[in-house]
């Protein structure tokens, strides 16, 4: 029989899947015959340790998934690291109870934990956080530092220089309009579009995303900043007068939320991406992680949800804040219900984006005036526009600024790089660059692709290695349904994530062959740039190049610009 083992141990720095506050989670795997007994002993041991430390109100949570079990402990914000040791010590005690490990001496374990508590405890930090909460000011603490307020009214102190309560200029600290955006697809575009709306209203926007942190027109740093690090950079920048934070599933699931006090949060959709990853076995699990974002709201804050997403509509009863709906159509009967309940919504009516304020409908702009919607054909971007519109309205953005942003956003590649960017090439072909990386994303981008005439279609596709084989094959099935003439399958070596360098490439090619494509139609490339160069080499007048680019985006865009009219 295989022995139990630990796969991960980590802090949770804010509200998370298990608790409303900070804590820790231990990921373990054990044979089924042992797992139940081990969990029982772990619960008992953890409770003893917690009670002996005086953590009588902190709870334990056990969550099982297909690949293992998650053992979580709630903790004070300054002692989340100690909680990881409590979880680990309780696990060793559980193993000892089953004679799978030398049984630790509980008194020695407690002595070690008390030393860690004494070393990690930050009573001054807790006082500062409580004062900020009472004054309804955003407070951020990452690795023991502390800041209160946002933007020009933010004051930051290092962990070794925490001030006395009286030394903080509480009267000068203040918040700025703050929105968080999450969802399986569309969150980056929605974040960028919303930032543009706020900019049109005169704000210097602090934006964090999976591509970069930007304040105003200045890119502060590049990289995936869709977690706490990006939020810190955007919110602590003295130039920021409004903030929009893309908030990814991975950060919320692995570390919890670092933010509280948001005015608005939005969930664009819930789709089957990353299934089987990080303990998420089902669409219900993914939805539960996305809904963590509602814990970031301040009292009176609102949640923007996509009513056409069946799962979000079904889960809405769990949301404790006012809901603002987005949807493609709103029937007269539904609008009467909205009016009776003073519910706000954004929707499409007579081919225009509309806002319902709980009483009357305002027609803002026709879809054929919104570049990213391709006159409504790109339905995914219609939803993204509706979400951005709704959040902007909740942040008290004037309609004029919203319309100006909708009318201009997407005319330049730099507005939304890597998301349905169109290039007219000198040879008489058209290239479209997009980030679509799952079947729903591909389905969405093809709604725009089909608006272009094409003699032949050349497609560039690849996938990261952390998806299940079936999900990778489904990408090939989805692309094959579009009858491409040429498919270039790229490697994604930096994202192989435990697989061999060409394993995903081989899997995709095998499925394309199974779907009826010939060897002559299939090409291999080692990078996005080289794959794009190959597509340009193969292109003929009248061709349409559908380039699904996930890495080296800027270099790909530069290459296409050099070949564009």
C-alpha positions in Angstrom: 0.0 0.0 0.0 1.3 3.5 -0.9 2.1 5.7 2.0 0.4 9.0 2.6 2.3 12.1 1.7 2.0 15.9 1.6 1.9 17.7 -1.8 1.7 21.3 -0.6 1.6 23.5 2.5 0.8 27.2 2.1 -0.6 30.3 3.8 -3.9 31.9 2.9 -3.5 35.6 3.3 -7.1 36.6 3.2 -10.7 35.4 2.6 -10.6 32.1 0.8 -12.4 28.9 -0.3 -12.4 27.6 3.3 -12.7 30.7 5.6 -13.7 34.3 5.7 -10.2 35.3 6.9 -6.6 34.2 6.7 -5.4 30.7 7.4 -3.4 27.8 6.0 -4.1 24.7 3.9 -2.2 21.4 3.8 -2.6 19.3 0.6 -2.3 15.6 1.3 -2.8 12.3 -0.5 -3.5 9.0 1.1 -4.8 5.6 0.1 -8.6 5.4 0.5 -8.4 2.8 3.3 -6.3 5.2 5.4 -7.6 8.6 4.4 -10.8 8.7 6.5 -8.9 7.6 9.7 -6.1 10.0 9.1 -8.5 12.9 8.6 -10.3 12.0 11.8 -7.0 12.0 13.8 -5.9 15.2 12.1 -9.0 17.0 13.1 -8.6 15.9 16.7 -4.9 16.8 16.8 -5.4 20.2 15.2 -8.2 21.0 17.6 -6.0 20.1 20.6 -3.2 22.3 19.3 -5.4 25.2 18.5 -7.1 25.1 21.9 -3.8 24.9 23.7 -2.6 27.9 21.8 -5.8 29.8 22.7 -7.2 29.7 19.2 -10.5 28.5 20.4 -12.5 30.4 17.7 -10.4 29.3 14.8 -12.0 26.5 12.8 -10.7 23.5 10.7 -12.1 22.5 7.3 -11.6 19.3 5.4 -12.2 19.3 1.6 -11.8 16.2 -0.5 -11.2 16.2 -4.2 -10.3 13.6 -6.9 -6.5 13.9 -6.4 -6.4 14.3 -2.6 -7.6 16.1 0.5 -7.2 19.7 1.6 -6.9 20.3 5.4 -7.4 23.9 6.3 -7.0 25.9 9.5 -8.2 29.4 10.1 -5.8 31.9 11.6 -5.3 35.5 12.7 -3.8 37.5 9.8 -0.4 37.9 11.4 -0.1 34.2 12.3 -1.1 32.5 9.0 2.5 31.1 8.7 2.1 29.5 12.2 -1.1 27.9 11.0 0.9 26.0 8.3 3.0 24.5 11.1 -0.1 23.6 13.1 -1.5 21.8 10.1 1.7 20.0 9.4 2.2 19.0 13.1 -1.3 17.7 13.4 -0.7 15.6 10.2 2.4 14.1 11.8 0.4 13.3 14.9 -2.3 11.6 12.8 0.4 9.5 11.0 1.8 8.6 14.4 -1.6 7.5 15.7 -1.7 5.0 12.8 1.9 4.0 13.4 3.0 5.3 10.0 5.3 7.8 11.6 7.0 8.3 15.0 4.4 9.8 17.2 5.5 13.3 18.1 5.5 14.4 21.7 2.5 16.9 22.0 4.2 19.0 24.6 7.3 19.4 22.5 5.1 20.3 19.5 3.3 22.9 21.5 6.5 24.4 22.8 7.8 24.8 19.3 4.5 26.3 18.1 4.5 28.8 21.0 7.9 30.0 20.0 6.7 30.5 16.5 3.7 32.4 17.7 5.9 34.7 19.8 8.2 35.3 16.9 5.4 36.0 14.3 2.8 37.8 16.4 2.4 41.4 15.4 0.0 43.0 17.9 0.7 46.5 16.5 -0.3 45.4 13.0 -3.6 44.0 14.3 -4.3 47.3 16.1 -3.7 49.2 12.8 -5.9 46.8 10.8 -8.7 47.1 13.3 -8.5 50.9 13.3 -8.5 51.0 9.5 -11.6 48.7 9.4 -13.4 51.0 11.9 -12.7 54.0 9.8 -13.8 52.1 6.6 -10.4 52.5 5.0 -8.7 50.0 2.8 -5.8 48.4 4.6 -3.2 46.1 2.9 -0.7 43.9 4.7 1.7 41.7 2.7 4.6 40.0 4.4 3.9 42.1 7.5 4.0 45.6 6.0 1.0 47.9 6.3 -0.7 50.5 4.2 -3.9 52.4 4.8 -5.9 54.2 2.1 -5.3 54.2 -1.6 -3.5 56.3 -4.2 -2.5 59.8 -3.2 -4.2 59.2 0.2 -2.3 56.0 0.9 0.3 55.8 3.7 2.6 52.8 3.7 4.8 51.5 6.5 7.4 48.7 6.5 7.0 45.7 8.7 9.9 46.8 10.9 8.7 50.3 11.2 5.0 50.0 12.1 3.7 53.2 13.6 1.8 53.8 16.8 -1.9 54.4 16.2 -1.5 58.1 17.0 1.2 58.5 14.4 -0.9 57.5 11.4 -2.6 60.5 9.6 -6.0 58.8 9.7 -7.8 62.0 8.6 -5.7 62.3 5.5 -6.0 58.6 4.4 -8.8 57.8 2.0 -10.1 55.4 -0.6 -10.6 55.7 -4.3 -13.2 54.0 -6.5 -12.2 50.3 -6.6 -13.5 47.4 -8.8 -12.3 43.8 -9.0 -13.0 41.7 -12.1 -12.8 37.9 -12.4 -14.2 35.1 -14.6 -12.9 32.3 -16.8 -12.9 34.3 -20.0 -13.0 38.1 -20.7 -11.6 39.5 -17.5 -8.6 41.1 -19.1 -10.6 42.8 -21.8 -13.2 43.9 -19.3 -10.6 45.3 -17.0 -8.9 47.3 -19.8 -12.2 48.6 -21.1 -13.4 49.7 -17.7 -10.1 51.4 -17.1 -10.6 53.3 -20.3 -14.1 54.4 -19.2 -12.7 55.7 -15.9 -9.9 57.5 -17.8 -12.5 59.2 -20.0 -14.0 60.5 -16.7 -10.7 62.1 -15.8 -9.2 59.4 -13.5 -5.7 58.3 -13.4 -6.4 54.6 -13.3 -4.3 52.0 -11.4 -4.8 48.8 -13.3 -3.4 45.3 -12.4 -3.8 42.4 -14.8 -2.3 39.2 -16.1 -0.1 41.3 -18.5 1.1 44.2 -16.4 0.4 46.8 -13.8 -0.3 50.2 -15.3 -1.0 53.6 -13.7 -2.3 56.1 -16.1 -0.2 55.6 -19.3 2.8 54.3 -17.4 3.5 50.5 -17.3 4.9 50.0 -13.8 5.9 46.4 -14.3 5.2 43.6 -16.8 4.1 40.0 -15.9 1.2 38.2 -14.4 0.0 40.7 -11.8 -3.6 39.3 -11.4 -3.0 38.6 -7.7 -2.1 40.4 -4.4 1.2 41.8 -5.8 -0.5 43.6 -8.6 -3.1 45.0 -6.3 -0.5 46.4 -4.0 1.4 48.1 -6.8 -1.7 49.7 -8.3 -3.4 50.8 -5.0 -0.3 52.1 -3.3 0.8 54.3 -6.3 0.3 57.9 -5.3 -1.0 58.8 -8.8 -4.0 56.4 -8.7 -7.4 58.1 -8.4 -9.4 54.9 -9.3 -8.4 51.3 -9.4 -9.4 48.3 -11.5 -7.9 44.9 -10.5 -8.1 41.8 -12.6 -8.4 39.0 -10.1 -7.5 35.5 -11.3 -8.8 32.1 -10.0 -5.3 30.9 -9.2 -4.5 33.7 -6.8 -7.8 33.4 -5.0 -7.6 29.6 -4.8 -4.0 29.5 -3.7 -3.6 32.5 -1.5 -7.0 34.0 -0.8 -8.1 37.6 -1.3 -5.7 40.4 -0.2 -8.3 43.1 -0.8 -11.4 44.2 1.1 -13.5 47.3 0.8 -14.2 47.1 -3.0 -17.1 49.2 -4.3 -17.9 46.7 -7.1 -16.9 43.2 -8.1 -17.8 41.4 -11.3 -17.7 37.8 -12.6 -17.8 37.6 -16.4 -18.6 33.9 -16.7 -17.7 30.4 -15.4 -16.4 27.9 -17.9 -14.7 24.5 -17.7 -11.0 25.6 -17.7 -8.4 24.3 -15.4 -10.6 21.3 -14.4 -8.6 18.9 -12.2 -6.1 21.6 -11.3 -5.6 22.7 -7.7 -8.4 20.6 -6.3 -11.1 21.9 -8.7 -12.9 18.9 -10.1 -16.1 20.4 -11.5 -17.7 23.6 -12.8 -19.3 24.0 -9.4 -15.8 24.1 -7.8 -14.7 26.7 -10.3 -17.8 28.8 -9.5 -17.1 28.5 -5.8 -13.6 30.0 -6.3 -14.9 32.8 -8.5 -17.5 33.7 -5.9 -14.7 34.3 -3.3 -14.4 37.7 -5.0 -17.7 38.8 -3.4 -15.9 38.7 0.0 -13.8 41.7 -1.1 -16.9 44.0 -1.1 -17.5 46.7 1.4 -20.9 47.0 3.0 -23.3 48.3 0.4 -21.1 47.2 -2.5 -22.5 45.5 -5.6 -21.9 42.4 -7.6 -22.1 42.3 -11.4 -23.1 38.9 -12.7 -23.8 37.5 -16.1 -27.4 36.2 -16.0 -27.0 34.2 -19.2 -24.3 32.1 -17.5 -26.6 29.3 -16.1 -24.3 28.5 -13.2 -23.9 32.1 -12.0 -27.7 32.6 -12.3 -28.2 29.5 -10.2 -25.6 30.5 -7.6 -26.9 34.1 -7.2 -29.0 33.3 -4.1 -25.7 32.7 -2.2 -24.6 36.3 -2.8 -25.3 38.6 0.1 -24.8 41.9 -1.7 -27.0 43.7 -4.3 -26.7 42.0 -7.7 -26.6 43.9 -11.0 -27.2 41.7 -14.0 -25.7 41.6 -17.5 -27.5 39.7 -20.3 -28.0 39.9 -24.0 -31.8 40.3 -23.9 -34.2 41.5 -21.2 -37.9 40.8 -21.9 -40.6 43.3 -20.9 -41.7 40.9 -18.2 -38.2 40.7 -16.8 -37.8 44.5 -16.8 -41.1 44.8 -14.9 -39.6 42.4 -12.3 -36.4 44.5 -12.2 -38.4 47.6 -11.7 -40.5 46.1 -8.9 -37.3 45.1 -7.1 -35.2 48.1 -8.0 -32.7 45.8 -9.7 -30.2 47.3 -12.1 -29.1 45.7 -15.3 -27.1 46.1 -18.6 -28.4 44.4 -21.7 -28.8 44.7 -25.5 -32.0 46.1 -27.0 -32.5 46.9 -30.6 -28.8 46.3 -31.4 -27.6 48.8 -28.7 -26.0 48.6 -25.3 -28.5 49.7 -22.7 -28.5 50.5 -18.9 -31.5 50.0 -16.7 -31.2 51.9 -13.4 -34.0 50.2 -11.6 -36.6 52.5 -13.1 -36.0 53.3 -16.7 -33.8 52.2 -19.6 -31.1 54.3 -21.1 -29.9 53.6 -24.6 -26.1 54.3 -24.7 -24.6 53.2 -28.0 -25.3 51.1 -31.0 -23.3 47.9 -31.3 -22.0 48.8 -34.7 -20.3 51.8 -33.1 -18.4 49.6 -30.6 -15.3 48.3 -32.4 -14.6 45.3 -30.1 -18.0 43.8 -30.8 -17.6 43.6 -34.6 -21.1 45.0 -34.9 -22.4 42.5 -32.4 -20.9 39.4 -34.0 -18.2 39.0 -31.3 -20.8 38.1 -28.6 -18.1 37.6 -26.0 -17.0 41.2 -26.3 -20.7 42.3 -26.2 -20.8 40.6 -22.7 -17.4 42.2 -21.8 -18.7 45.6 -22.8 -21.9 45.1 -20.8 -19.9 44.1 -17.7 -17.6 47.1 -18.0 -20.6 49.4 -18.6 -22.4 48.1 -15.5 -19.4 48.5 -13.3 -18.6 52.0 -14.6 -22.2 53.0 -13.9 -21.9 51.7 -10.3 -18.8 53.7 -9.9 -20.8 56.8 -10.9 -19.2 57.3 -14.3 -21.2 59.6 -16.6 -22.7 58.0 -19.7 -20.7 60.4 -21.9 -17.4 59.0 -20.6 -18.7 55.4 -21.0 -19.8 56.0 -24.6 -16.5 57.7 -25.5 -14.6 54.7 -24.3 -16.8 52.2 -26.0 -16.5 54.1 -29.3 -12.7 54.3 -29.2 -11.5 51.2 -27.4 -10.0 48.6 -29.7 -9.3 50.9 -32.6 -5.6 50.6 -31.7 -3.8 47.3 -31.0 -2.3 48.9 -27.9 -5.8 49.3 -26.4 -6.2 45.6 -25.9 -3.1 43.8 -27.1 -3.5 40.1 -27.8 -7.3 40.2 -27.8 -8.9 40.0 -31.3 -6.4 42.3 -32.9 -6.8 42.6 -36.7 -3.9 43.2 -39.1 -4.3 43.8 -42.8 -1.1 42.4 -44.4 0.8 43.7 -47.4 0.3 40.4 -49.3 -3.5 40.8 -49.2 -4.1 38.5 -46.3 -5.7 39.2 -42.9 -4.3 38.2 -39.5 -6.2 38.0 -36.2 -4.4 37.6 -32.9 -6.2 36.4 -29.9 -5.5 34.8 -26.5 -8.3 32.2 -26.7 -7.0 29.2 -24.8 -10.1 27.0 -24.1 -13.0 25.8 -26.2 -15.3 28.5 -25.0 -12.8 31.2 -25.8 -12.2 29.7 -29.3 -15.9 29.5 -29.9 -16.2 33.2 -29.0 -13.3 34.4 -31.1 -14.6 32.5 -34.1 -17.8 34.5 -34.0 -15.6 37.5 -35.0 -13.4 35.4 -37.4 -16.4 34.4 -39.4 -17.1 38.1 -40.3 -14.0 38.0 -42.5 -13.9 36.5 -46.0 -11.1 33.9 -46.5 -9.9 31.8 -49.4 -7.9 29.7 -46.9 -7.7 29.6 -43.2 -4.4 29.2 -41.4 -4.6 28.5 -37.6 -2.0 28.7 -34.9 -2.8 26.7 -31.7 -1.1 25.4 -28.6 -1.9 24.7 -25.0 -0.2 24.6 -21.6 0.6 21.3 -20.0 -1.6 21.6 -16.9 -4.8 20.6 -18.7 -6.2 17.1 -18.8 -5.7 15.1 -22.0 -9.4 15.2 -22.8 -9.4 19.0 -22.5 -6.4 19.4 -24.8 -8.0 17.1 -27.4 -11.2 19.1 -27.2 -9.2 22.2 -28.4 -8.3 20.3 -31.6 -11.9 19.1 -32.0 -13.1 22.7 -31.7 -10.6 24.0 -34.2 -11.3 21.2 -36.7 -15.0 22.1 -36.7 -14.0 25.4 -38.4 -12.5 23.5 -41.4 -9.0 25.1 -41.3 -6.8 24.6 -44.4 -3.5 24.7 -42.4 -2.9 24.2 -38.7 0.4 25.2 -37.0 0.8 23.5 -33.6 3.3 25.2 -31.4 5.2 24.0 -28.4 4.7 25.9 -25.1 7.9 24.8 -23.4 7.8 27.4 -20.6 4.2 26.1 -19.8 4.8 22.4 -20.1 4.1 22.1 -16.3 5.3 18.6 -15.7 4.8 17.2 -19.2 7.5 16.4 -21.8 8.4 19.3 -24.1 6.4 18.1 -27.1 3.7 16.0 -25.3 0.9 18.5 -25.7 2.0 19.2 -29.3 1.9 15.5 -30.1 -1.5 15.1 -28.4 -3.0 18.0 -30.5 -1.6 16.7 -33.7 -2.9 13.2 -33.1 -6.4 14.6 -32.5 -6.3 16.8 -35.6 -5.4 13.6 -37.6 -8.3 11.8 -35.9 -10.6 14.7 -36.9 -9.7 14.2 -40.6 -6.9 16.6 -41.2 -4.0 15.3 -43.2 -0.3 15.3 -42.4 0.2 17.8 -45.2 -2.1 20.3 -43.4 -0.3 20.1 -40.1 2.9 21.9 -39.2 5.0 22.1 -36.0 6.7 25.2 -34.5 8.7 25.6 -31.3 7.6 29.1 -30.3 4.8 31.6 -30.9 7.1 33.9 -32.9 8.5 31.1 -35.1 4.9 29.8 -35.6 3.8 33.3 -36.7 6.7 33.6 -39.0 5.8 30.2 -40.5 2.2 31.3 -40.9 3.3 34.5 -42.8 5.6 32.4 -45.0 2.7 30.1 -45.9 0.1 32.9 -46.3 -1.3 33.8 -49.7 -3.5 36.7 -50.9 -7.0 36.3 -49.5 -5.9 34.0 -46.6 -7.1 34.5 -43.0 -4.6 33.8 -40.3 -6.1 33.0 -36.9 -3.2 33.3 -34.5 -4.0 32.1 -30.9 -0.9 33.6 -29.2 -0.2 32.8 -25.5 3.5 33.8 -25.2 5.8 36.3 -26.9 2.7 38.5 -27.7 4.6 41.7 -28.1 7.2 40.1 -30.4 4.4 38.6 -32.5 2.6 41.9 -32.8 5.8 43.6 -33.8 6.4 41.0 -36.4 2.8 41.4 -37.8 3.1 45.2 -37.7 6.2 44.9 -39.9 4.2 43.0 -42.5 1.0 45.1 -42.2 -0.3 47.7 -44.6 
